[in-house]
Amino acid sequence: MGMIEFLGLIKVNIIRGTNLAVRDMITSDPYVILTLGHQSMKTRVIKSSLNPVWNERLMLSIPDPVPPLKLQVYDKDTFSTDDRMGEAEIDIQPLVSAAKAYENSEISESVQLGKWMASEDNTLVKDSIISLVEGKVKQEISLRLQNVERGVLEIELECVPLSQ
């Protein structure tokens, strides 16, 4: 194992969950675990909510080659193992490439750089746009959670190249 090379940072704003699965009789106490390569971080637990609003920003280093960003939603249980409430996986390579291409850009207005189209083959609720906003490269994503009966997760990503 040599040194891991990092390409930059990814800031992940876990905005909210919608219509999440019930795991405690009538509700759940959800939190999200974020994983990128060997790094993991988690949000706080939101008590008794199937529509939690976290608005929580977590930051991870982006290894090279770029692994998928994994999100897992769990229900916090006091006396037993936390229950799974679905998961999602995101290819962040397009975001990283866009951030690299525009890292020294002088453009000040908002520009759409790319679009990840919602389709039958993916879990997007709607098209996901990569945009340049005040010099920052961001991507807004709404995903249907997998391996669970229902639930949507809304997040926003921002990629900061290493040279900044």
C-alpha positions in Angstrom: 0.0 0.0 0.0 1.5 3.3 -1.0 0.1 6.7 -0.1 -3.5 7.3 -1.1 -3.7 10.2 -3.5 -6.5 12.6 -2.9 -8.1 14.7 -5.7 -9.9 17.1 -3.5 -12.8 17.4 -1.1 -16.5 16.6 -1.5 -18.9 18.5 0.7 -22.1 16.6 1.1 -25.2 18.4 2.4 -27.7 15.7 3.5 -30.8 17.8 3.2 -33.8 15.6 3.9 -35.5 12.3 3.7 -39.1 11.9 2.5 -41.7 9.2 3.1 -39.1 6.9 4.8 -39.9 3.4 5.9 -41.4 2.6 9.3 -39.1 0.6 11.6 -40.4 1.3 15.2 -44.1 0.5 15.2 -45.4 3.7 13.7 -42.3 5.8 13.0 -38.5 5.7 12.8 -35.4 7.6 14.2 -33.4 7.9 11.1 -29.7 8.9 10.5 -27.5 8.6 7.5 -24.1 7.0 7.1 -22.0 8.3 4.3 -19.1 6.3 2.9 -16.4 7.2 0.4 -13.6 4.7 0.0 -12.3 3.9 3.5 -13.9 7.0 5.1 -17.3 7.1 6.9 -19.3 9.8 8.6 -22.7 10.0 10.0 -25.5 12.5 10.6 -27.3 13.1 13.8 -30.4 11.1 14.6 -33.7 12.7 14.0 -36.3 11.4 16.5 -39.6 10.0 15.4 -39.7 11.2 11.8 -40.4 9.7 8.4 -39.7 13.0 6.8 -36.5 14.1 8.6 -34.7 17.3 7.7 -31.0 17.1 8.6 -29.5 20.0 6.6 -26.2 18.5 7.8 -22.9 19.1 5.9 -20.3 16.5 6.0 -16.9 16.6 4.3 -14.9 13.7 2.8 -11.6 13.5 0.9 -11.9 12.2 -2.6 -9.5 9.3 -3.3 -8.0 8.5 -6.7 -9.4 6.4 -8.4 -12.8 7.9 -7.4 -15.0 5.4 -5.6 -18.8 5.7 -5.5 -20.4 7.7 -2.7 -22.5 5.4 -0.6 -25.4 6.5 1.6 -27.1 4.2 4.1 -30.1 5.2 6.1 -30.6 3.5 9.5 -33.2 3.6 12.3 -31.6 4.2 15.7 -32.6 1.6 18.2 -31.8 1.8 21.9 -31.9 -1.9 22.8 -31.1 -3.7 19.6 -29.1 -3.4 16.3 -30.1 -0.4 14.3 -32.4 -1.3 11.4 -31.6 -0.6 7.8 -33.9 1.9 6.0 -32.4 1.7 2.6 -29.3 2.8 0.7 -28.1 4.6 -2.4 -24.9 4.8 -4.4 -23.7 7.8 -6.4 -21.1 8.0 -9.1 -19.3 11.3 -8.3 -16.8 11.1 -11.1 -18.8 13.5 -13.4 -18.9 16.0 -10.5 -15.1 15.6 -9.9 -14.4 16.0 -13.6 -16.5 19.2 -13.8 -14.9 20.7 -10.8 -11.4 20.0 -12.2 -12.4 21.5 -15.6 -13.8 24.7 -13.9 -11.5 25.1 -10.9 -9.9 28.3 -12.2 -13.0 29.7 -14.0 -13.7 33.4 -13.8 -17.4 32.8 -14.6 -19.6 34.5 -11.9 -23.1 33.7 -13.1 -24.8 30.3 -12.6 -24.1 27.8 -15.5 -25.4 24.3 -16.0 -22.4 22.1 -16.7 -24.1 18.7 -17.0 -27.1 16.6 -16.3 -27.6 13.1 -15.0 -31.0 12.1 -16.5 -33.6 10.2 -14.4 -34.5 7.0 -16.2 -35.9 3.5 -15.6 -32.3 2.3 -15.2 -31.4 4.5 -12.2 -32.8 5.6 -8.9 -33.1 9.3 -9.6 -36.5 10.9 -8.7 -35.7 13.7 -11.2 -32.8 14.8 -13.4 -29.7 15.7 -11.4 -28.0 18.9 -12.5 -24.3 19.7 -12.1 -23.9 23.5 -12.0 -21.4 26.2 -11.4 -22.7 28.6 -8.8 -20.5 31.5 -7.7 -17.4 29.6 -8.7 -18.5 26.4 -6.9 -19.3 23.2 -8.7 -22.4 21.6 -7.2 -24.8 18.8 -7.9 -28.3 18.4 -6.5 -29.6 14.8 -6.3 -32.9 13.2 -5.2 -32.7 9.5 -5.0 -35.1 6.6 -4.3 -33.6 4.5 -1.6 -32.8 0.9 -2.6 -33.5 -2.4 -0.7 -36.3 -0.9 1.2 -40.1 -0.5 0.6 -40.0 3.3 0.2 -38.2 6.5 0.8 -36.4 9.3 -1.0 -33.1 11.1 0.0 -32.3 14.6 -1.1 -28.7 15.7 -1.0 -26.5 18.4 -2.5 -22.8 17.8 -3.4 -20.0 20.3 -3.8 -16.6 19.4 -5.1 -13.5 21.4 -4.1 -10.4 20.5 -6.1 -7.1 20.1 -4.2 -5.5 23.2 -5.8 -8.0 25.6 -4.1 
